[in-house]
Amino acid sequence: MPFPPLAPAKPVASQDKIWGKAVIANGYAGIPSILIQAQSRLGLTPMQFNILVQLLDYYRDPSRAPFPSRAELGRRIGVKPKTIQTNMRQLEQAGLVRREMRKTAAGDWGSNLYHLDGLIDRVRKLEPEFSQARKERETARLRFTTPVGRRQP
């Protein structure tokens, strides 16, 4: 009796090709390119951008807001918790982050929950502009690489 055919190999994800499976196995945070490219347009300082990237690393489930402590964020970035607190307040005033006090299972106050709905909404509002720019770049590239007789009017 012949063996059943082997299932086709699963394609290797681009992240695995770039970083390697061992690195990616320790976690991977998705950062939209629009957020990276629009950092200054969103009014983000480098420190605030770094804090948001750190929060996004904790944000793995859309139904559960991240809740790292200020001390943990400070250790990761290399700053004092007060620096995190000051910048978080500014992110909240800008409408990008909403802090919510959180109680632990024991009833004590724990680290804040950080809701990123404001950030997500602002980035989504920028999407049409970025998509249009991408289409224009693609059209220009095609015009440049397509022979004159084959160009669309």
QUIKAQUI-V567658 format. One record per pair of residues at least 6 apart in sequence whose ideal C-beta (glycine too) atoms are under 7 Angstrom apart, sorted by sequence separation. I is the first residue (numbers start at 1). GAP is how many residues later the second one is. D is the distance in Angstrom with one decimal. If there is no record, write none. Layout:
I/GAP/D  I/GAP/D
This chain:
74/6/5.7  91/6/4.2  92/6/6.4  103/6/6.1  104/6/4.3  59/7/4.7  74/7/4.6  92/7/5.8  103/7/6.4  16/8/5.6  58/8/3.5  101/8/6.3  102/8/4.8  143/8/6.3  15/9/5.3  74/9/6.7  88/9/6.4  102/9/6.4  39/10/5.2  58/10/5.3  71/10/5.0  74/10/5.1  102/10/6.1  55/11/5.1  70/11/3.9  73/11/4.8  88/11/6.6  101/11/6.2  102/11/5.0  100/12/6.3  15/13/5.9  99/13/4.5  100/13/4.3  70/14/4.3  70/15/5.6  99/15/6.2  100/15/6.5  97/17/5.6  98/17/4.2  97/18/6.9  54/19/5.4  97/19/6.3  98/19/6.8  98/20/6.4  97/21/6.5  31/22/6.2  51/22/6.3  54/22/5.5  96/22/4.7  97/22/6.6  54/23/6.6  95/23/4.4  96/23/4.3  31/25/6.1  96/26/6.6  29/27/5.1  50/27/5.5  29/28/4.2  51/33/6.5  67/35/5.8  51/36/5.6  51/37/6.7  48/39/5.2  47/40/5.4  51/40/7.0  48/42/6.6  69/42/4.0  48/43/5.7  68/43/6.3  67/44/5.0  67/45/6.4  67/46/4.9  67/47/6.7  65/48/4.3  66/48/5.3  65/49/5.9  65/50/5.0  43/51/6.0  59/57/6.5  55/59/5.3  55/61/6.5  52/67/6.5  42/80/6.1  35/88/5.2  38/88/5.5  34/89/5.2  32/91/5.9  34/92/5.3  34/93/6.3  34/96/5.2
